[in-house]
Amino acid sequence: MTADAERFRQDGHRIEKWSIGWMLLSLAMWAWFGYRFLLDDNRGFYARAEDSRALVGILALAIIPTILTAATLVYARVLFRLARRTGAEAG
């Protein structure tokens, strides 16, 4: 395996670890959103909740780490493919 392929592989593993961290953060935020949403269970279905702005804010904040998770996973996969291709070209 060439030095470039090894570098791509190491970077892929590092980025994959970051994606796991982002995934845990996004799961925690989605759980927080779900908890707050289910906490407002006693109101009517179409009635306006008093803390609906807080729910929308939590939802908006939960989307950010979800997108970062997807982006870092794709980037890690690209690095792994580059490592495999670079290693195959050298061998």
C-alpha positions as CSV (number, residue, x, y, z in Angstrom):
1,M,0.0,0.0,0.0
2,T,1.4,3.4,-0.9
3,A,1.8,6.3,1.4
4,D,-1.1,8.2,-0.2
5,A,-3.4,5.2,0.1
6,E,-2.5,4.8,3.8
7,R,-3.0,8.5,4.4
8,F,-6.5,8.4,2.7
9,R,-7.3,5.4,4.9
10,Q,-6.2,7.0,8.1
11,D,-8.1,10.2,7.2
12,G,-11.2,8.1,6.4
13,H,-11.1,6.5,9.8
14,R,-10.6,9.9,11.5
15,I,-13.6,11.4,9.7
16,E,-15.7,8.3,10.4
17,K,-15.1,8.8,14.1
18,W,-16.2,12.4,13.7
19,S,-19.4,11.2,12.0
20,I,-20.2,8.9,14.9
21,G,-19.9,11.9,17.2
22,W,-22.2,14.0,15.1
23,M,-24.6,11.1,14.9
24,L,-24.7,10.7,18.6
25,L,-25.3,14.5,19.0
26,S,-28.1,14.4,16.4
27,L,-29.8,11.4,18.0
28,A,-29.7,13.2,21.4
29,M,-31.2,16.4,19.8
30,W,-33.9,14.4,18.0
31,A,-34.7,12.6,21.3
32,W,-34.9,16.0,23.0
33,F,-37.3,17.2,20.3
34,G,-39.4,14.0,20.6
35,Y,-39.6,14.4,24.4
36,R,-40.7,18.0,24.2
37,F,-43.2,17.1,21.5
38,L,-44.7,14.3,23.5
39,L,-44.7,16.5,26.6
40,D,-47.2,18.7,24.9
41,D,-49.6,15.7,24.5
42,N,-52.4,17.2,26.6
43,R,-53.3,19.9,24.1
44,G,-55.6,19.5,21.1
45,F,-54.2,18.3,17.9
46,Y,-54.6,21.6,16.0
47,A,-54.3,23.9,19.0
48,R,-51.4,26.2,19.1
49,A,-48.9,25.2,21.8
50,E,-47.4,27.9,23.9
51,D,-43.9,26.6,23.4
52,S,-44.3,25.8,19.8
53,R,-41.5,28.2,18.9
54,A,-39.2,26.3,21.2
55,L,-40.1,23.1,19.4
56,V,-39.4,24.7,16.0
57,G,-36.1,25.9,17.4
58,I,-35.1,22.4,18.7
59,L,-36.2,20.9,15.4
60,A,-34.0,23.4,13.5
61,L,-31.1,22.7,15.8
62,A,-31.6,18.9,15.4
63,I,-31.4,19.2,11.6
64,I,-27.9,20.7,11.6
65,P,-26.0,17.8,13.2
66,T,-28.0,15.4,11.1
67,I,-26.8,17.1,7.9
68,L,-23.2,17.2,9.3
69,T,-23.5,13.4,10.0
70,A,-24.5,12.7,6.5
71,A,-21.8,14.9,5.0
72,T,-19.0,13.4,7.1
73,L,-20.2,9.8,6.4
74,V,-20.1,10.6,2.6
75,Y,-16.7,12.2,2.9
76,A,-15.3,9.2,4.9
77,R,-16.6,6.8,2.2
78,V,-15.0,8.9,-0.5
79,L,-11.7,8.8,1.3
80,F,-11.9,5.0,1.7
81,R,-12.6,4.6,-2.1
82,L,-9.7,6.9,-2.9
83,A,-7.5,4.7,-0.6
84,R,-8.6,1.5,-2.3
85,R,-8.2,3.0,-5.8
86,T,-4.8,4.5,-5.0
87,G,-3.7,1.1,-3.5
88,A,-4.9,-0.8,-6.5
89,E,-3.1,1.5,-9.0
90,A,0.1,1.1,-7.1
91,G,-0.2,-2.7,-6.9
